[in-house]
């Protein structure tokens, strides 16, 4: 008997069950003339069915994360020319004046809201549009073709084949492209089971609240072979295991970590606790994943080697460029993607092909002594210390760098934080040392206004709130106000 393709902890769906549900919905979408469909949903079997139905009906799918605000959703709907919105009845408030139909999809009652169709130019062959909330918070549409996404998924299947992964726990929102392709398309292509739970059941609330105790319980209960995590989730999980004196379940074979640099100390601590954590690198414009460390090909501190579908090179100014399975273009921009895409990240490739990412090109700081410093490099080193959860570094035009820190334990003393800064400084060259730091006045999250909904720091907002404590002059504030 073949394994189920979806397991939500209460019910299991076979490949035939999912296929039949997807075909039924695809037939409806075709009959009603749907061209562009947006889903605004939690992770669920219904989300999987909707994604497959859109692919079968040749409907452009626009997944929207639940942490998007209503204003961001409205922007995305208009920008993509969405004619059908699928969401829960509780989220239909802003669209009550539009025709709506209730439909059961994989055991969940959802609302299909018909919106006025307004054609929007998009690259030929667009199958999916992923909206990323950049540092400005305004979503930007990345258009992807079916072949590019399938090529990346197939490359992941080949790369991970030696691990024989048969159960994957979906720990990130499906609307995040990384989970959509690496955590859904790839396992389904291999015939593995996706453990699909509402995000709150694995401890994820909103965009930046994570309960590692709830997550550990879910991992123990569902015994997955693989998971994809963001660095802050891994840090919190490691901290919880260390404090509780327990280890990760033995079922785990691969915990891929992406979205930002992790730090070697966190990776080492994770593996000592039974978490087989491996860092990777990718971007939406490259259909999610370009590089990944693997058990038989790894280098701690790197983002891994290129996967079979990807090619990498570094430009003369140090910017990483990628090719292979690129996106089709941006929504609303007629320019096609070039053969080599400039990522905006700085880095280098070592003699054995491992990629080392140093940070964003546009965030580069130049001290008053003329030294170029990537703040993200220093921030990763700071977050590698067990006492520091979040760190943002400043210092453009200043003689020394300064930092705003948020501790793992809110009650941590200044002595504990200073010791962590001292340890980080010991791992950095003198020109990258933190000369002064201050404790954050609030967590770096969307609620405080100091991070975007997807967790990226709002550097200008953080500096404005802490410039007095850091002693940074007003004339240097604008230089950090970067998009």
KOLVODO-339096 format. One line per field, with one value per residue (C-alpha): residue in three letters; x, y, z. Coordinates in steps of 0.001 Angstrom, whole numbers. Layout:
<atoms>
residu: c(ALA_...)
east: c(X_...)
north: c(Y_...)
up: c(Z_...)
</atoms>
This chain:
<atoms>
residu: c(UNK_UNK_UNK_UNK_UNK_UNK_UNK_UNK_UNK_UNK_UNK_UNK_UNK_UNK_UNK_UNK_UNK_UNK_UNK_UNK_UNK_UNK_UNK_UNK_UNK_UNK_UNK_UNK_UNK_UNK_UNK_UNK_UNK_UNK_UNK_UNK_UNK_UNK_UNK_UNK_UNK_UNK_UNK_UNK_UNK_UNK_UNK_UNK_UNK_UNK_UNK_UNK_UNK_UNK_UNK_UNK_UNK_UNK_UNK_UNK_UNK_UNK_UNK_UNK_UNK_UNK_UNK_UNK_UNK_UNK_UNK_UNK_UNK_UNK_UNK_UNK_UNK_UNK_UNK_UNK_UNK_UNK_UNK_UNK_UNK_UNK_UNK_UNK_UNK_UNK_UNK_UNK_UNK_UNK_UNK_UNK_UNK_UNK_UNK_UNK_UNK_UNK_UNK_UNK_UNK_UNK_UNK_UNK_UNK_UNK_UNK_UNK_UNK_UNK_UNK_UNK_UNK_UNK_UNK_UNK_UNK_UNK_UNK_UNK_UNK_UNK_UNK_UNK_UNK_UNK_UNK_UNK_UNK_UNK_UNK_UNK_UNK_UNK_UNK_UNK_UNK_UNK_UNK_UNK_UNK_UNK_UNK_UNK_UNK_UNK_UNK_UNK_UNK_UNK_UNK_UNK_UNK_UNK_UNK_UNK_UNK_UNK_UNK_UNK_UNK_UNK_UNK_UNK_UNK_UNK_UNK_UNK_UNK_UNK_UNK_UNK_UNK_UNK_UNK_UNK_UNK_UNK_UNK_UNK_UNK_UNK_UNK_UNK_UNK_UNK_UNK_UNK_UNK_UNK_UNK_UNK_UNK_UNK_UNK_UNK_UNK_UNK_UNK_UNK_UNK_UNK_UNK_UNK_UNK_UNK_UNK_UNK_UNK_UNK_UNK_UNK_UNK_UNK_UNK_UNK_UNK_UNK_UNK_UNK_UNK_UNK_UNK_UNK_UNK_UNK_UNK_UNK_UNK_UNK_UNK_UNK_UNK_UNK_UNK_UNK_UNK_UNK_UNK_UNK_UNK_UNK_UNK_UNK_UNK_UNK_UNK_UNK_UNK_UNK_UNK_UNK_UNK_UNK_UNK_UNK_UNK_UNK_UNK_UNK_UNK_UNK_UNK_UNK_UNK_UNK_UNK_UNK_UNK_UNK_UNK_UNK_UNK_UNK_UNK_UNK_UNK_UNK_UNK_UNK_UNK_UNK_UNK_UNK_UNK_UNK_UNK_UNK_UNK_UNK_UNK_UNK_UNK_UNK_UNK_UNK_UNK_UNK_UNK_UNK_UNK_UNK_UNK_UNK_UNK_UNK_UNK_UNK_UNK_UNK_UNK_UNK_UNK_UNK_UNK_UNK_UNK_UNK_UNK_UNK_UNK_UNK_UNK_UNK_UNK_UNK_UNK_UNK_UNK_UNK_UNK_UNK_UNK_UNK_UNK_UNK_UNK_UNK_UNK_UNK_UNK_UNK_UNK_UNK_UNK_UNK_UNK_UNK_UNK_UNK_UNK_UNK_UNK_UNK_UNK_UNK_UNK_UNK_UNK_UNK_UNK_UNK_UNK_UNK_UNK_UNK_UNK_UNK_UNK_UNK_UNK_UNK_UNK_UNK_UNK_UNK_UNK_UNK_UNK_UNK_UNK_UNK_UNK_UNK_UNK_UNK_UNK_UNK_UNK_UNK_UNK_UNK_UNK_UNK_UNK_UNK_UNK_UNK_UNK_UNK_UNK_UNK_UNK_UNK_UNK_UNK_UNK_UNK_UNK_UNK_UNK_UNK_UNK_UNK_UNK_UNK_UNK_UNK_UNK_UNK_UNK_UNK_UNK_UNK_UNK_UNK_UNK_UNK_UNK_UNK_UNK_UNK_UNK_UNK_UNK_UNK_UNK_UNK_UNK_UNK_UNK_UNK_UNK_UNK_UNK_UNK_UNK_UNK_UNK_UNK_UNK_UNK_UNK_UNK_UNK_UNK_UNK_UNK_UNK_UNK_UNK_UNK_UNK_UNK_UNK_UNK_UNK_UNK_UNK_UNK_UNK_UNK_UNK_UNK_UNK_UNK_UNK_UNK_UNK)
east: c(0_1452_1997_-467_639_-952_-1298_-2886_-2747_-6448_-6940_-4745_-5185_-3931_-2564_-5893_-7861_-5798_-5864_-9644_-10167_-7748_-9431_-12884_-11761_-9839_-13022_-14933_-12232_-12244_-16045_-16261_-13443_-10974_-7684_-5873_-6655_-5316_-5337_-5203_-5104_-3375_-1447_-3959_-4738_-7096_-4132_-2389_-5486_-5911_-2293_-2591_-5968_-4548_-1708_-4147_-6525_-3650_-4768_-2153_-1913_-1124_-460_-770_567_-1815_541_-157_-2347_-5659_-4000_-1192_-3708_-5724_-2543_-1591_-5084_-5120_-1511_-2006_-5458_-6927_-10481_-10996_-10000_-10153_-10104_-11895_-15333_-13808_-11549_-14174_-15121_-13440_-15124_-18735_-20035_-18663_-20318_-19185_-19639_-18974_-17147_-15781_-12151_-10379_-12767_-12558_-15360_-13889_-15250_-14576_-15011_-15396_-13666_-14010_-11511_-9014_-6246_-2734_324_2585_5333_4152_3870_3433_2084_2590_3178_4906_4675_7571_7184_10506_12035_9596_6677_5169_4702_6555_5314_7801_6404_7409_6891_5834_8959_11341_9614_9452_13151_14095_11849_13349_16890_16084_14671_17907_20153_18295_17682_20399_18490_15332_13031_9489_7880_8253_6771_5655_6830_6718_3668_2973_2715_6472_8047_10755_8189_5941_8679_11150_8597_5618_6447_9649_8189_5099_7303_9163_5994_6711_4103_3654_2588_349_-742_-2211_774_-296_15_3733_4190_4191_1910_1864_5187_7569_6145_7457_6873_9721_8035_4961_7235_9206_5956_4778_8078_7974_4364_4666_8218_9233_12402_12816_11860_12668_13294_14265_17401_15445_13284_16368_17922_14771_14462_18108_17646_14538_16244_19273_17100_14817_17642_16091_17120_15450_13638_15789_13556_15170_17524_17563_16702_17323_17803_17411_16360_19443_22845_22785_26214_28574_28005_24248_24755_27229_24886_21964_23805_24914_21214_20289_19170_20795_20825_22222_22376_21264_20795_18249_15954_12521_13997_15792_12611_13603_16796_20200_22620_22470_24877_24336_25535_28115_29049_29090_31142_29942_29862_29003_25647_26626_27311_25083_22232_21998_19747_21790_24947_26814_29423_30726_31011_34067_32492_31750_28059_26725_25005_22866_21577_19337_15574_15163_11895_10126_10100_8459_4763_4188_7693_7983_11716_12481_14893_18483_20348_22385_20522_22369_21221_22191_24197_27945_29999_32605_32958_35808_38053_35697_32599_31021_29228_29974_27433_28602_25470_23439_25363_23136_23601_27395_28756_31852_33412_35121_38406_37336_36762_33891_31807_28718_26445_24815_28160_28633_24987_25335_28399_26489_23452_25786_26159_23618_22493_21550_18343_18372_21018_21161_24463_25096_28191_28179_30560_31317_34726_33348_30344_27417_24564_21039_20537_17506_18399_17129_16050_14431_15709_19342_21731_23965_26915_25632_25100_28508_30143_28342_29526_33075_32964_31654_34339_36916_35794_35883_38720_39247_37572_34345_34263_31192_32373_29041_25705_22311_19453_16431_13447_11051_11343_12203_8839_6045_4000_6744_7320_10956_10605_8610_5881_8366_10886_13421_14682_13445_16857_15739_13002_15414_17996_15430_14302_17818_20030_20181_21367_23910_25225_24900_24595_21452_23461_24204_20649_19584_22442_20875_17371_17651_14826)
north: c(0_3366_6078_8978_12183_14400_13786_16528_14560_13705_12462_11079_11669_9262_10444_9463_11475_14596_14169_13784_16861_18919_17856_18718_22200_22646_21811_24469_27098_26377_26486_29857_31349_31958_33356_34486_33029_34240_32086_33753_30753_28907_25742_22976_20095_22530_24775_21825_20972_24586_24797_21591_22629_25943_24121_21719_24483_26714_29353_31707_31084_34006_32628_35306_34743_35156_37710_40144_43007_43652_46626_44399_41806_44468_45750_42250_41500_44669_44350_40769_41250_38567_37531_34868_35033_31874_32414_31454_32897_34826_36789_37828_41078_43381_41697_41290_43286_40731_37459_34598_30846_28396_25237_22249_21671_18742_18865_22640_25072_28017_31084_31628_35349_36593_39887_42112_40886_43441_42060_42839_42368_39588_37468_34704_31350_32776_30024_31525_34982_35143_38427_39335_42098_43849_46167_48887_46550_46987_43568_42979_40341_37763_35811_32163_29592_26004_24564_26620_25569_21927_21956_23219_20654_17831_19020_18864_15365_14207_15952_14524_11027_9374_10490_8566_11277_9943_12399_16174_18488_21798_24363_27514_29028_27511_31075_31365_30156_28156_25924_25835_24387_22661_21602_20703_20282_18321_15850_15285_14659_11996_10388_11388_12342_16023_16547_19576_21270_24682_26880_27546_23811_23955_27112_29743_32733_35632_36340_36503_34766_31243_28856_26297_24132_23689_23018_20344_18654_18634_17180_14464_13602_13486_12056_13803_13043_16640_20215_23659_26416_30067_30860_32487_29367_27162_29395_29325_25535_25012_27266_25368_21975_23191_24590_21552_19019_17009_16186_16421_13259_10573_10540_13699_13352_16887_20278_22808_26389_29349_32974_34421_33387_31007_31083_28170_28106_27688_24899_23109_23406_22163_19054_18280_18221_15854_18457_17681_21343_22324_25851_26807_29893_31064_33823_34113_35282_31925_29953_29539_27456_27668_26081_23662_21934_18184_15448_14245_17723_20387_23256_24974_28731_28378_28210_24980_24076_24795_22327_20546_23204_26249_28004_30614_33269_36345_39687_41929_43956_40806_40509_36952_36176_33091_31351_28390_28146_31875_33741_35111_38740_41125_41870_45175_45285_44280_43593_39844_38317_38319_34995_35816_37414_39849_38810_41959_39778_39947_36798_34446_30861_28826_26401_23474_25290_26266_29618_32097_34921_38113_40264_42670_44932_47941_47659_47940_50314_52453_53557_56912_55014_53877_50218_48431_46294_44190_44703_41311_39557_41197_40597_36891_36723_38468_36187_33212_33961_32114_35266_37295_36663_39720_42259_45202_46939_50565_52667_54247_57216_56477_55546_52333_50075_50074_47648_47351_43990_41973_39150_35580_36087_39544_39741_39077_41458_43968_41899_38840_40867_42526_39126_38013_41129_40540_36963_38097_40773_38086_36351_39543_41716_44934_47154_45125_45207_46536_49605_50464_48716_49308_47059_47149_49093_46566_43309_43640_42655_44054_45038_47336_48733_47620_44708_43850_41201_38584_39448_41653_44499_47990_49571_53181_52656_50863_53614_56371_54727_54132_56850_58745_55671_54837_58388_58395_61884_62914_63558_59850_58612_58984_56824_53779_54426_51808_50061)
up: c(0_-1011_1565_1772_80_2754_6485_8589_11848_11649_8121_5364_1638_-995_-4327_-5897_-3329_-3955_-7723_-7800_-5609_-7699_-10959_-9632_-8651_-11913_-13858_-11912_-12461_-16179_-16389_-14656_-16726_-13907_-15193_-12034_-8611_-5275_-2152_1266_3562_6352_5512_4882_2526_764_-97_-1750_-3781_-4897_-6047_-8071_-9514_-10741_-12490_-14212_-15307_-16505_-13995_-12570_-8807_-6503_-2981_-300_3231_6134_7681_4828_5917_4178_2446_1156_-38_-1857_-3513_-4660_-5996_-8082_-9247_-10461_-11988_-9719_-10655_-7961_-4301_-2183_1556_4754_5501_8417_6059_3510_5284_2788_-184_954_-2010_-4474_-5531_-3326_-3374_-536_-1543_327_-605_1069_4007_4531_3715_1839_59_-3645_-4234_-7796_-8484_-11565_-14157_-15328_-17538_-16291_-18517_-17277_-18826_-21160_-19453_-15954_-13718_-10279_-8849_-5505_-3653_-1437_1132_781_3326_2294_3072_-410_-2021_-5297_-7730_-9016_-12003_-12323_-15042_-14374_-15966_-13812_-10598_-11651_-12569_-9103_-7408_-9481_-8673_-4962_-5327_-6979_-4459_-1448_-2844_-672_2449_1421_2782_3073_5526_5353_8000_6485_9024_6844_5139_1715_416_1049_-2200_-420_1302_-1767_-3993_-1664_941_-1234_-4922_-4267_-1708_-3873_-6917_-4932_-3594_5_2610_3442_7054_6600_9828_10611_11355_14933_15646_14918_17001_14244_14762_12336_10668_13595_16686_17206_20116_20093_22740_20531_17583_19437_20425_16798_15562_18207_17401_13606_13248_10007_8080_6883_7757_6352_8904_9055_11109_13950_14263_14470_17146_19237_18884_19871_22889_23977_23688_25643_28437_28633_28411_25578_22036_18661_17481_15865_12775_11360_8400_6958_8455_5708_6879_4551_4350_6065_7349_10309_11941_12656_16420_15995_13440_15707_18701_16611_15463_19014_19933_17126_14583_11199_10133_6734_5387_1884_-260_-2782_-3916_-5447_-8739_-8929_-8114_-4466_-4025_-5691_-3226_-305_2034_2104_4473_1955_683_3359_4673_7838_7316_3634_1856_117_-3475_-6460_-6946_-10332_-11894_-10859_-12040_-10014_-10650_-8870_-10656_-10420_-7595_-5562_-6422_-6715_-10007_-10708_-13837_-14522_-13805_-13324_-12968_-16039_-14913_-12471_-12536_-14282_-15746_-19417_-19165_-19294_-16827_-18165_-18572_-15439_-12552_-10241_-6779_-4903_-2506_-2024_-1670_-3034_-4207_-2753_-4642_-3934_-5178_-1856_-1871_925_1249_2938_2859_768_-1600_-931_2839_2711_5379_4897_8176_8603_8263_4795_5608_3818_6177_5496_8520_7941_8346_11743_12683_11940_14178_16979_16623_16776_20475_22601_24452_21352_19408_17105_16142_13743_13051_12059_11459_7997_8248_11892_13363_14881_14465_16870_17356_18680_20391_21464_23874_23815_27427_27811_31377_30433_32184_30450_31670_29775_26595_26871_27223_24070_22203_23427_22169_18779_18551_19184_15996_13905_12567_14494_11891_12282_16092_17846_19724_21304_21697_23223_24187_21864_23149_21584_19638_15966_14517_12400_15450_16720_13230_13338_10910_7818_8063_6820_9553_7749_9955_9175_9641_9361_11975_14317_13983_14496_17724_19077_17551_20836_22742_20032_19798_16006_14554_12707_9547_9267_9775_6155_4892_6518_5189_2454_579)
</atoms>
